[in-house]
Amino acid sequence: MKNSTWILLKAQFLNQSGVNTFRYEKDKKKKNRVIIFAVAMTIVVIMMAVYCFMTAYGLGSIGLTGIIPGYAFTITSVIVMLFTIFKASGTLFAFKDYDMLMALPVQTTTVITSRFLLMYGANVIISILVMLPMGTAYCLFAHPQILFYVIWFVSMFVTPLVPMTIAAVLGAIISAISSRFKHTNMVNIVLSFILTIGFMGVSMSAGMMSGGQINIKQIASLGTMLSHKMNQIYPLVSIFEKAVCKYNIIAFITFLLISVIWYYVFVKIVSIKYIAINTGLTTYQTKSNYKLQSLKVTSTFMALHRKEMKRFFSSYLYVLNFGMGAVLLLIMSITCFIFGVDKLQQLVGMPNIKPIMINFVPFVISGMLSMTCTTAVSLSLEGKNLWILKSAPIEAATIYRSKMSVNATILLPISLLSSLFMSLCLKPTIMTVVWMFVTPLVYVALTCVWGIFINLKMPNFEWESEVTVIKQSMASVFGILGGMLFGFIPMVILLMLPGIDKNLLTGVITLAVIGFTSFLYIKVCGTKLP
């Protein structure tokens, strides 16, 4: 059984990581894509590690050294949980080669363990990226005993187990519930959105500090309060802190037993309903009462548009990975409208936040919209069926436009509603209101074209699981990161040029984005299908 688990795990890793492409592929372009992706991910890893170290160092420098271990543990657990919720469907449930794996002479628990260990490996990397730099900063201030290093090292590998299983259990519950409905995937998507947003809301409310201002004289009590808040979010923090800070061996053993037993129980319970859940998620209901009636005839473009819309909403992972930014933007704008500027200033602790928000809101909205770049993977998701589009008498530009139109259909209403709510909340000048509406719409166009441009440069049609394309491909990473940069860079320009009228500067940036979008659009429409 152990050997079967290792073989399945190795096969999945080699298939999704690109190692085989680098080792055996003769096409230099494909090898270069793997190298570029590895370099890009290395840069992201370094940035994340530096950020974690600076955060922990900042806590230590203001006298909050004692909460660094619990803070590192909590942050790691939250990130792992959110990532696993998104990955559970597509990696653990309803994956493409499910029928092939279940036909092999292996136990169900072996399949679950191999799929779970694949997610575990990725989450261990996240755990190390957070806990290693934060632990290093803690050592600079606390100078702990040698036992601390042993406990901390082991904890980096054990910490992901409990949040992973919790997230996977929630994913299993969502999948089990949705499998009983006719529109399984849509129910799955809605429940996952509700769960994720609710979880983020509870975490933010639990971490909210009253008063808005931090008094330096109350640093000691602040540390106690933060520790209490972290325990509210995740009760296992107190056991971990006792093990790490007080060198309590019993607490450490308890932490290890809870993590390992929780994982073992999870595998055993899920294996009982595993086949039923996957069967419900991978089967479709059909009716036998079809009657031939008049058929509607539409244009080629509309037929492709309808096909792309169905493809988007048919993939749980596709919607969650690329739709969360737009949904959070809409929730944020509605929240700002309901609470008003005065309440926001009180919560944030900044009395003059309104002028700052007025200057940056057009680009904050634009940046969050640009993260929903469905076109960055839409071509790759055609996979082995790309030949159907290539053999059809359809121009490549029409195919590209249909994929861009889906991205625009999703983003346009959210852009207009978010701009409306934020303008009603902030009540700026008429010219500022104009840019609050126009600039995000321009960025929507840029996002649609940018995604296709990136996907044409970095396609991946040879995949077994859509997780490889949606979450682990170069096109996906550059599509989302590009959106963040498109919103972040203009804000840096506004900060660097404080003397220039903000409306004028926003207008110039918007015109520059229009020019860049037009250039990319012409280039994309003149490109043949890969």
C-alpha positions as CSV (number, residue, x, y, z in Angstrom):
1,M,0.0,0.0,0.0
2,K,2.8,2.4,0.9
3,N,4.5,1.6,-2.4
4,S,1.3,2.3,-4.3
5,T,0.9,5.6,-2.5
6,W,4.4,6.6,-3.4
7,I,4.0,5.6,-7.1
8,L,0.7,7.6,-7.4
9,L,2.2,10.6,-5.6
10,K,5.3,10.6,-7.8
11,A,3.3,10.3,-11.0
12,Q,1.1,13.3,-10.0
13,F,4.1,15.4,-9.0
14,L,6.0,14.7,-12.3
15,N,2.8,15.5,-14.3
16,Q,2.0,18.8,-12.6
17,S,5.4,20.2,-11.8
18,G,6.9,20.3,-15.3
19,V,9.9,18.2,-14.4
20,N,9.3,15.7,-17.2
21,T,8.9,18.6,-19.7
22,F,12.3,20.0,-18.6
23,R,14.0,16.6,-18.7
24,Y,12.5,15.0,-21.9
25,E,11.0,17.8,-24.0
26,K,13.0,18.6,-27.1
27,D,11.2,21.8,-27.9
28,K,13.4,24.6,-26.4
29,K,10.4,27.0,-26.1
30,K,8.6,24.6,-23.8
31,K,11.7,24.1,-21.7
32,N,12.2,27.9,-21.5
33,R,8.6,28.3,-20.3
34,V,9.4,25.9,-17.4
35,I,12.5,27.9,-16.5
36,I,10.8,31.2,-16.7
37,F,8.0,29.9,-14.4
38,A,10.5,28.6,-11.9
39,V,12.3,31.9,-11.9
40,A,9.1,33.8,-11.4
41,M,8.0,31.6,-8.5
42,T,11.4,31.9,-6.9
43,I,11.1,35.7,-7.0
44,V,7.6,35.4,-5.4
45,V,9.0,33.1,-2.7
46,I,11.8,35.5,-1.8
47,M,9.4,38.4,-1.6
48,M,7.0,36.4,0.7
49,A,9.9,35.3,2.9
50,V,11.3,38.9,3.2
51,Y,7.8,40.2,4.0
52,C,7.3,37.6,6.8
53,F,10.7,38.3,8.3
54,M,10.1,42.1,8.3
55,T,6.6,41.6,9.9
56,A,8.1,39.5,12.7
57,Y,11.1,41.8,13.1
58,G,8.7,44.8,13.4
59,L,6.7,43.0,16.2
60,G,10.0,42.3,18.0
61,S,11.2,45.8,17.7
62,I,8.1,47.2,19.5
63,G,8.3,44.7,22.3
64,L,5.9,42.1,21.1
65,T,8.4,39.3,20.7
66,G,6.3,36.9,22.8
67,I,3.4,36.8,20.2
68,I,5.6,36.1,17.1
69,P,5.4,32.2,17.4
70,G,1.6,32.3,17.8
71,Y,1.3,34.9,15.0
72,A,3.4,32.8,12.6
73,F,1.4,29.7,13.5
74,T,-1.9,31.5,12.9
75,I,-0.9,33.2,9.6
76,T,0.4,29.9,8.3
77,S,-2.8,28.0,9.2
78,V,-5.1,30.7,7.7
79,I,-3.1,30.7,4.4
80,V,-3.0,26.9,4.2
81,M,-6.7,26.7,4.9
82,L,-7.7,29.2,2.2
83,F,-5.4,27.6,-0.4
84,T,-6.8,24.1,0.4
85,I,-10.4,25.2,0.1
86,F,-9.6,26.3,-3.4
87,K,-7.6,23.2,-4.3
88,A,-9.9,20.5,-2.7
89,S,-12.1,20.3,-5.8
90,G,-9.9,19.5,-8.7
91,T,-7.1,17.9,-6.7
92,L,-8.9,15.8,-4.1
93,F,-12.4,15.6,-5.6
94,A,-13.7,15.6,-9.2
95,F,-10.2,15.4,-10.8
96,K,-9.9,14.6,-14.5
97,D,-8.2,11.2,-14.2
98,Y,-10.6,10.0,-11.4
99,D,-12.0,7.0,-13.4
100,M,-8.5,5.9,-14.4
101,L,-7.2,5.9,-10.8
102,M,-10.2,4.3,-9.3
103,A,-9.9,1.4,-11.9
104,L,-6.4,0.6,-10.6
105,P,-6.0,-2.3,-8.1
106,V,-5.5,0.1,-5.1
107,Q,-7.6,1.0,-2.1
108,T,-9.6,4.2,-1.9
109,T,-7.6,5.3,1.1
110,T,-4.4,5.0,-1.1
111,V,-5.8,7.3,-3.7
112,I,-7.0,9.9,-1.1
113,T,-3.6,9.7,0.7
114,S,-1.7,10.3,-2.5
115,R,-3.9,13.3,-3.5
116,F,-3.7,14.7,0.0
117,L,0.0,14.4,0.2
118,L,0.4,16.3,-3.1
119,M,-1.5,19.2,-1.5
120,Y,0.5,18.7,1.7
121,G,3.8,19.1,-0.1
122,A,2.7,22.5,-1.5
123,N,1.4,23.7,1.8
124,V,4.6,22.6,3.6
125,I,6.4,25.0,1.3
126,I,4.0,27.8,2.4
127,S,4.6,26.8,6.0
128,I,8.4,27.0,5.7
129,L,8.1,30.4,3.8
130,V,6.2,31.9,6.7
131,M,7.6,30.2,9.8
132,L,11.3,30.0,8.9
133,P,11.8,33.8,8.5
134,M,9.5,34.7,11.4
135,G,11.2,32.1,13.6
136,T,14.6,33.6,12.6
137,A,13.4,37.1,13.6
138,Y,12.1,35.6,16.9
139,C,15.5,34.1,17.7
140,L,17.2,37.5,17.2
141,F,15.1,39.0,20.0
142,A,14.3,36.1,22.3
143,H,17.6,34.1,22.1
144,P,15.8,30.8,22.9
145,Q,17.1,27.4,24.1
146,I,18.3,24.7,21.7
147,L,15.0,22.8,22.3
148,F,13.2,25.7,20.6
149,Y,14.9,25.0,17.3
150,V,14.0,21.3,17.4
151,I,10.3,22.1,18.1
152,W,10.1,24.8,15.5
153,F,11.7,22.7,12.8
154,V,9.3,19.8,13.4
155,S,6.3,22.2,13.7
156,M,7.0,23.6,10.2
157,F,6.1,20.2,8.8
158,V,3.2,19.4,11.2
159,T,1.4,22.8,11.2
160,P,-0.3,22.4,7.8
161,L,-2.0,19.1,8.7
162,V,-4.9,20.4,10.8
163,P,-5.9,23.4,8.7
164,M,-5.6,21.2,5.6
165,T,-7.9,18.6,6.9
166,I,-10.4,21.2,8.2
167,A,-10.5,22.8,4.8
168,A,-10.7,19.5,3.1
169,V,-13.6,18.4,5.4
170,L,-15.4,21.6,4.5
171,G,-14.7,21.0,0.9
172,A,-16.0,17.4,1.3
173,I,-19.2,18.7,3.0
174,I,-19.7,21.3,0.3
175,S,-19.2,18.6,-2.4
176,A,-21.5,16.1,-0.6
177,I,-24.3,18.7,-0.3
178,S,-23.9,20.0,-3.9
179,S,-23.8,16.4,-5.3
180,R,-27.5,16.0,-4.3
181,F,-28.6,19.0,-6.4
182,K,-29.3,19.0,-10.2
183,H,-26.9,21.9,-10.8
184,T,-24.1,20.4,-8.7
185,N,-21.3,22.7,-9.8
186,M,-23.3,26.0,-9.3
187,V,-24.3,24.9,-5.8
188,N,-20.7,24.0,-5.1
189,I,-19.5,27.4,-6.3
190,V,-22.1,29.4,-4.2
191,L,-21.4,27.4,-1.0
192,S,-17.6,27.8,-1.4
193,F,-18.0,31.6,-1.9
194,I,-20.2,31.9,1.2
195,L,-17.8,29.8,3.2
196,T,-14.6,31.7,2.1
197,I,-16.1,35.1,2.5
198,G,-17.6,34.2,5.9
199,F,-14.3,32.8,7.1
200,M,-12.5,35.9,6.0
201,G,-15.1,38.1,7.7
202,V,-14.8,36.2,11.0
203,S,-11.0,36.4,10.9
204,M,-11.1,40.1,10.3
205,S,-13.7,40.8,13.0
206,A,-11.8,38.7,15.5
207,G,-8.6,40.6,14.7
208,M,-10.2,44.0,14.8
209,M,-8.8,46.3,17.5
210,S,-11.1,48.7,19.2
211,G,-10.1,52.3,19.4
212,G,-8.2,52.5,16.2
213,Q,-5.1,54.0,17.8
214,I,-2.2,52.1,19.4
215,N,-0.8,53.7,22.6
216,I,2.9,52.9,23.1
217,K,2.3,52.8,26.9
218,Q,-0.1,49.9,26.3
219,I,2.3,47.6,24.4
220,A,2.2,44.9,27.1
221,S,-1.6,44.7,27.2
222,L,-1.6,44.9,23.4
223,G,0.5,41.7,23.2
224,T,-1.9,39.9,25.6
225,M,-4.9,41.1,23.5
226,L,-3.4,40.0,20.2
227,S,-2.6,36.6,21.7
228,H,-6.2,36.3,23.0
229,K,-7.5,37.2,19.5
230,M,-5.4,34.6,17.8
231,N,-6.7,32.0,20.2
232,Q,-10.2,33.1,19.3
233,I,-9.5,32.5,15.6
234,Y,-7.6,29.2,16.1
235,P,-7.7,27.5,19.6
236,L,-4.7,25.2,18.8
237,V,-2.5,28.4,19.0
238,S,-2.4,28.2,22.8
239,I,-1.0,24.6,22.8
240,F,1.6,25.6,20.2
241,E,2.7,28.6,22.2
242,K,3.1,26.5,25.3
243,A,5.3,24.1,23.4
244,V,7.5,26.7,21.7
245,C,7.7,29.6,24.2
246,K,7.7,27.5,27.5
247,Y,9.4,24.4,26.1
248,N,6.5,22.3,27.3
249,I,7.2,18.8,25.9
250,I,3.7,17.6,26.9
251,A,2.1,20.4,25.0
252,F,4.3,19.6,22.0
253,I,3.4,15.9,22.0
254,T,-0.3,16.9,22.3
255,F,0.1,19.2,19.3
256,L,1.7,16.4,17.3
257,L,-0.9,13.8,18.3
258,I,-3.8,16.1,17.5
259,S,-2.4,16.9,14.1
260,V,-1.6,13.3,13.1
261,I,-4.8,11.7,14.6
262,W,-6.9,14.4,12.9
263,Y,-5.4,13.6,9.6
264,Y,-5.8,9.8,10.0
265,V,-9.5,10.1,11.0
266,F,-10.1,12.4,8.1
267,V,-8.7,9.9,5.5
268,K,-10.8,7.1,7.0
269,I,-14.0,9.1,7.1
270,V,-13.7,10.6,3.6
271,S,-12.8,7.2,2.1
272,I,-16.3,5.9,3.1
273,K,-18.1,8.5,1.0
274,Y,-15.3,9.2,-1.5
275,I,-16.8,7.3,-4.4
276,A,-20.3,8.7,-3.8
277,I,-19.1,12.3,-3.7
278,N,-17.0,12.0,-6.8
279,T,-19.8,10.2,-8.6
280,G,-22.2,13.0,-7.8
281,L,-19.7,15.7,-8.9
282,T,-18.7,14.0,-12.2
283,T,-22.1,12.8,-13.4
284,Y,-24.9,14.9,-15.0
285,Q,-28.6,14.6,-15.0
286,T,-30.5,14.4,-18.3
287,K,-34.1,14.5,-19.2
288,S,-35.8,12.1,-21.6
289,N,-38.8,14.4,-22.4
290,Y,-37.0,16.3,-25.2
291,K,-39.3,17.6,-27.9
292,L,-38.2,18.9,-31.2
293,Q,-39.3,22.6,-31.5
294,S,-38.1,25.6,-33.5
295,L,-34.3,26.1,-33.1
296,K,-32.7,29.5,-32.6
297,V,-29.9,30.5,-34.9
298,T,-27.3,32.8,-33.6
299,S,-24.0,34.2,-35.0
300,T,-20.7,32.4,-34.7
301,F,-19.6,34.9,-32.1
302,M,-22.6,34.4,-29.9
303,A,-22.4,30.6,-30.2
304,L,-18.7,30.8,-29.0
305,H,-19.6,33.3,-26.3
306,R,-22.3,30.9,-24.9
307,K,-19.9,28.0,-25.1
308,E,-17.2,30.0,-23.1
309,M,-19.7,31.1,-20.5
310,K,-20.8,27.5,-19.9
311,R,-17.1,26.4,-19.7
312,F,-16.4,29.1,-17.1
313,F,-19.3,28.2,-14.8
314,S,-18.8,24.5,-15.3
315,S,-15.5,24.6,-13.5
316,Y,-15.6,25.1,-9.7
317,L,-11.9,25.9,-9.6
318,Y,-12.0,28.3,-12.5
319,V,-14.7,30.4,-10.9
320,L,-13.1,30.5,-7.5
321,N,-9.6,31.2,-8.6
322,F,-10.5,34.0,-11.0
323,G,-13.8,35.3,-9.6
324,M,-12.9,35.9,-5.9
325,G,-11.2,39.2,-6.5
326,A,-14.2,40.7,-8.3
327,V,-16.6,39.4,-5.6
328,L,-14.5,40.8,-2.8
329,L,-14.4,44.1,-4.6
330,L,-18.2,44.2,-4.8
331,I,-18.5,43.3,-1.1
332,M,-15.9,45.9,-0.2
333,S,-17.7,48.7,-2.1
334,I,-21.1,47.8,-0.6
335,T,-19.5,47.7,2.9
336,C,-18.0,51.2,2.4
337,F,-21.4,52.5,1.2
338,I,-23.3,51.0,4.2
339,F,-20.8,52.1,6.9
340,G,-19.8,55.4,5.4
341,V,-16.5,57.2,5.5
342,D,-16.7,58.3,9.2
343,K,-17.1,54.7,10.3
344,L,-14.3,53.5,8.1
345,Q,-12.0,56.2,9.5
346,Q,-12.8,55.0,13.0
347,L,-12.2,51.4,12.2
348,V,-8.9,52.0,10.4
349,G,-7.7,54.6,12.9
350,M,-6.9,57.3,10.2
351,P,-8.9,60.5,10.7
352,N,-8.1,61.9,7.1
353,I,-8.6,58.8,5.0
354,K,-11.2,60.3,2.7
355,P,-8.8,62.3,0.5
356,I,-6.5,59.3,0.2
357,M,-9.4,57.1,-0.8
358,I,-10.6,59.6,-3.4
359,N,-7.2,59.7,-5.1
360,F,-6.6,55.9,-5.1
361,V,-10.0,54.4,-5.4
362,P,-10.1,54.3,-9.3
363,F,-6.9,52.3,-9.3
364,V,-7.8,50.1,-6.3
365,I,-11.0,49.1,-8.2
366,S,-9.1,48.7,-11.4
367,G,-6.4,46.5,-9.7
368,M,-8.9,44.2,-8.1
369,L,-10.9,43.9,-11.3
370,S,-7.7,43.1,-13.3
371,M,-7.1,40.1,-11.0
372,T,-10.2,38.4,-12.5
373,C,-8.3,37.6,-15.8
374,T,-10.3,34.5,-17.1
375,T,-8.7,34.9,-20.5
376,A,-5.2,34.1,-19.1
377,V,-6.1,30.4,-19.2
378,S,-9.1,30.2,-21.5
379,L,-7.1,29.0,-24.5
380,S,-5.1,26.5,-22.5
381,L,-8.3,25.0,-21.1
382,E,-9.3,23.9,-24.6
383,G,-6.6,21.2,-24.0
384,K,-6.7,18.4,-26.5
385,N,-9.9,19.7,-28.0
386,L,-8.2,22.7,-29.6
387,W,-8.2,20.8,-32.9
388,I,-12.0,21.3,-33.0
389,L,-11.6,25.1,-33.1
390,K,-8.7,25.0,-35.5
391,S,-10.6,22.8,-38.0
392,A,-13.8,24.9,-37.8
393,P,-14.2,27.7,-40.4
394,I,-13.8,30.4,-37.8
395,E,-11.2,33.2,-37.8
396,A,-8.8,33.1,-34.8
397,A,-9.7,36.8,-34.0
398,T,-13.4,35.7,-33.5
399,I,-12.3,33.0,-31.1
400,Y,-10.2,35.5,-29.1
401,R,-13.1,38.0,-29.0
402,S,-15.5,35.4,-27.7
403,K,-13.1,34.6,-24.9
404,M,-12.6,38.3,-24.1
405,S,-16.3,38.9,-24.1
406,V,-16.8,36.4,-21.3
407,N,-14.2,38.2,-19.1
408,A,-16.0,41.5,-20.0
409,T,-19.4,40.1,-19.2
410,I,-18.3,39.1,-15.7
411,L,-16.4,42.3,-14.9
412,L,-18.5,45.1,-16.5
413,P,-21.5,44.9,-14.1
414,I,-19.2,44.6,-11.1
415,S,-17.1,47.5,-12.2
416,L,-20.2,49.8,-12.6
417,L,-21.7,48.7,-9.3
418,S,-18.5,49.1,-7.4
419,S,-17.9,52.6,-8.9
420,L,-21.4,53.6,-8.0
421,F,-21.2,52.5,-4.4
422,M,-17.8,54.1,-3.9
423,S,-18.8,57.4,-5.4
424,L,-22.0,57.5,-3.2
425,C,-19.8,56.7,-0.2
426,L,-17.1,59.3,-0.9
427,K,-19.2,62.0,-2.6
428,P,-16.2,63.4,-4.6
429,T,-16.2,66.1,-7.3
430,I,-17.9,65.4,-10.6
431,M,-14.6,65.0,-12.5
432,T,-13.4,62.4,-9.9
433,V,-16.7,60.5,-10.2
434,V,-16.1,60.4,-14.0
435,W,-12.7,58.8,-13.5
436,M,-14.1,56.4,-10.9
437,F,-16.3,55.0,-13.7
438,V,-14.1,55.4,-16.8
439,T,-10.7,54.2,-15.4
440,P,-12.0,50.8,-14.2
441,L,-13.9,50.2,-17.5
442,V,-10.6,50.9,-19.4
443,Y,-8.8,48.4,-17.1
444,V,-11.6,45.8,-17.8
445,A,-10.7,46.1,-21.5
446,L,-7.0,45.8,-20.7
447,T,-7.6,42.7,-18.6
448,C,-9.5,40.9,-21.3
449,V,-6.8,41.6,-23.9
450,W,-3.9,41.0,-21.6
451,G,-5.1,37.6,-20.6
452,I,-5.3,36.4,-24.2
453,F,-1.9,37.9,-25.0
454,I,-0.3,36.1,-22.1
455,N,-2.0,32.8,-22.9
456,L,-0.8,33.0,-26.5
457,K,2.7,33.4,-25.3
458,M,2.5,30.7,-22.6
459,P,0.0,28.1,-23.7
460,N,-0.4,24.6,-22.1
461,F,-2.6,22.2,-23.9
462,E,-1.1,19.0,-22.5
463,W,-2.6,18.7,-19.1
464,E,-4.5,15.9,-17.2
465,S,-5.9,18.1,-14.4
466,E,-7.3,21.6,-14.9
467,V,-5.6,22.5,-11.6
468,T,-2.3,22.5,-13.6
469,V,-3.6,25.2,-15.9
470,I,-5.7,27.3,-13.5
471,K,-3.4,27.4,-10.4
472,Q,0.0,26.3,-11.5
473,S,0.6,27.6,-15.0
474,M,2.7,30.6,-15.9
475,A,-0.2,32.2,-17.8
476,S,-2.3,32.1,-14.6
477,V,0.4,33.6,-12.4
478,F,1.2,36.4,-14.9
479,G,-2.5,37.0,-15.5
480,I,-3.2,37.6,-11.8
481,L,0.1,39.3,-11.0
482,G,-0.2,41.5,-14.1
483,G,-3.6,42.7,-12.8
484,M,-2.1,43.6,-9.4
485,L,0.7,45.5,-11.0
486,F,-1.6,47.4,-13.4
487,G,-3.4,48.8,-10.3
488,F,-0.3,49.2,-8.1
489,I,2.0,51.1,-10.5
490,P,-0.4,54.1,-11.0
491,M,-0.7,54.5,-7.2
492,V,3.1,54.7,-6.9
493,I,3.1,57.3,-9.7
494,L,0.4,59.3,-7.8
495,L,2.6,59.2,-4.6
496,M,5.7,60.2,-6.5
497,L,4.1,63.3,-8.1
498,P,2.1,64.9,-5.2
499,G,2.2,68.4,-6.8
500,I,0.3,67.5,-10.0
501,D,-3.5,67.6,-10.1
502,K,-4.8,64.1,-9.4
503,N,-7.6,64.2,-11.9
504,L,-5.2,65.3,-14.6
505,L,-2.7,62.6,-13.7
506,T,-5.5,59.9,-13.6
507,G,-6.6,61.0,-17.0
508,V,-3.1,60.8,-18.5
509,I,-2.7,57.3,-17.0
510,T,-6.1,56.2,-18.3
511,L,-5.2,57.4,-21.8
512,A,-1.9,55.5,-21.6
513,V,-3.8,52.3,-20.7
514,I,-6.2,52.8,-23.6
515,G,-3.2,53.1,-26.0
516,F,-1.5,50.0,-24.5
517,T,-4.7,48.0,-24.7
518,S,-5.3,49.0,-28.4
519,F,-1.7,47.9,-29.2
520,L,-2.2,44.5,-27.5
521,Y,-5.6,44.1,-29.2
522,I,-4.3,44.6,-32.7
523,K,-1.4,42.3,-32.0
524,V,-3.6,39.5,-30.5
525,C,-6.2,39.7,-33.4
526,G,-3.4,39.2,-35.9
527,T,-2.0,36.1,-34.2
528,K,-2.9,32.6,-35.4
529,L,-4.1,29.9,-33.0
530,P,-1.2,27.9,-31.5
